[in-house]
Amino acid sequence: MTERRPPEHRRPTSHDVARLAGVSRSAVSRCFTPGASISEETRNRIMSAATELGYRANALARNLKSQQSQLVAILASRLDTPFRARQVKHLSRALIAEGFRPLLLTADHSDDLEPLLSSMLDYNLAGMIVTSDTPPVAVVDECKRLRVPLVLINRNPEPDGGDRIQLDTRAAAEMVFDMLYTAGARRFAVLRPEDRTYTVMGRVSAFCELVRSKGLSCHQLSCDTQSYAAGRASICQHAELIQGCDGLFGTTDLLACGALDGLKHDLVLRVPEDIRVVGFDDIEQASWAPYDLSTVRQDAGAQAELAVAMMRARLQAPDAPIRREHPPLQPILRGTTGKTETR
């Protein structure tokens, strides 16, 4: 090998690797291009030189030059909530397993969405997966124009565009109602966050509509946010209404955990003897002994695998009809409903 090395202060380039390995720069390029033809002996020399120099191939530059990309943008909000954090973790793992490179963007307010999404389209993305609010119409249209696959998970059906993984709110409401009713509940309440998101408000509306269709009452208990603290505060705020209820839908597990502590410690009610409680999502905390929360499981891992499969299918067939999938839900029976079996 030729012993010509870059100065220590400079990042090594493909030229430096080629010189140290005694090969052409095109051979270095082929070595770092998946599927390119190169002998095993040459590959070993190049990789040895790259390791010695600390060289890393510039995948972004290569993608821009070749008009091919492995970058997939994940846009998410509410990463401080356990379910969303788990969802992003599974999405990242599923993308990496399929040879993609996830790029995480966070936006907690809809005003942050358009500039973020628009800037990401400059990176020659292979696809975009959105779990946060509804993308602006202009961005959806731009994805269509650039033929960038767009997958939306539990987002508002408007604007039209992109493949969708959508929670079946009616099926979710029926499952929650069945769990509470079978446990003996007849007078219902549901926590309704004021920081409204599409799926959470869909659960609230579908549950109230279903309960009332059975000729039963359903009180909506407002709470400021979707946090643990908001769930507990709402129980105290609506103490009089809660005293007349025997079934509570916590809307999310985090809200339900806060509500449980409010019921037990602030109102001194017995769960499930005085009131039955069901959450939603099946976060880790739901199974903790102090909560032992009955809930409905959304399988974040299965959602992630489906999202990546839909994105890959769209790459292969850009003009195929838009897909809408409703992943299955699973009732998880624990102590807050007396661990009874659903009908």
C-alpha positions, 0 to 999 in steps of 0.5 A: 500500500502507498503510505500517503495519509491525510493530515490529522485535522482533515476528514479522510476522503475516498481519494485517501482510501484509494491511495492507501489501498493502492486502488482506483477511486472507482474501486472504492466507490464500487466497494461502498455501493450495494450490489456493485461488482468487485473482487473479494481481495480488492474489497478487503484491501479497501475496507482495511484502508478505510478502517485504518483511516476512519473513513465513512462513505457519504451516503447522502451525497451518493444518494443525491448523485444517483437519484436513489435514496434510503432516507425515510423521514419519520415525523412524530410529536408527543415523544414524551408519551410512552406509546408514541416513543414506543411507536417511533422505536419500532418504526426506526427498527423496521426501517433499518431492518429493510435497509432504510435510514430513518431520519426523525423529525419532531413537531408538537404544533401544526404550524411547525409541520409545513416547513419541516416536511417541505425541507425534508423533500429536498433530501431526495427521500425514499419515503415519509411516515407521519404520526404527527398531525395532518400534513398540510395539503401543499406537502401532500401534493408535493409528495405526489408530484415528486412520487415520494411514498407517504404513509400516515398512521392514525391521522385525519383522513383529510387531506386526501393522499398517502397510504393510511394505517387507521384506527377503527374507532368504532371497533375500539369503542365496541371493545372498550364498552364490552369490557366495561359492561361485562364487568358490570358498568352501566353508568359511563364516563369518558375523559376528553382532552382539550388538546384534541388529536384525531384518534383520541377524539375519535375514540371519545365520540365513538364511545359516547355514541355507542353508549347512548345507542344502548340507552345508557348515559355517558358523561364527558369529563374534560381535562387539559391535556393527555398527561397523567397529571391531567387525568388525575386533576380531571377526576378531582374536578368532576368528583360529583359526576364521577360519584354517579358513574361506575364505568370510566374510559380513560381514552389513553393509558396515561390519562387512565393511570392519572385517573386511577390515582385520583379515584383511589387516593383523592376520592377514596373509591374502590376499583373495580368494586365502585368503578371500573376503568379501561385505558387504551394503548397498553403502555408498559405502565398499564401492567404495573402492580399499582395500576393493573389497568385493563386496556386495549392494545395497539400493536406498535410493532405490527403497525411499524412493519405494516407502514414500511411494507406499504411504503416499499409497495408504493415505491414499487408501484407508484400508481397503485390505488391508495391503501387503507388498513385497520390493524387489529386491536386486542382487549387486555383484561386486568384488575381494573375490570376485575379480570373478567372475560369479555363477551 
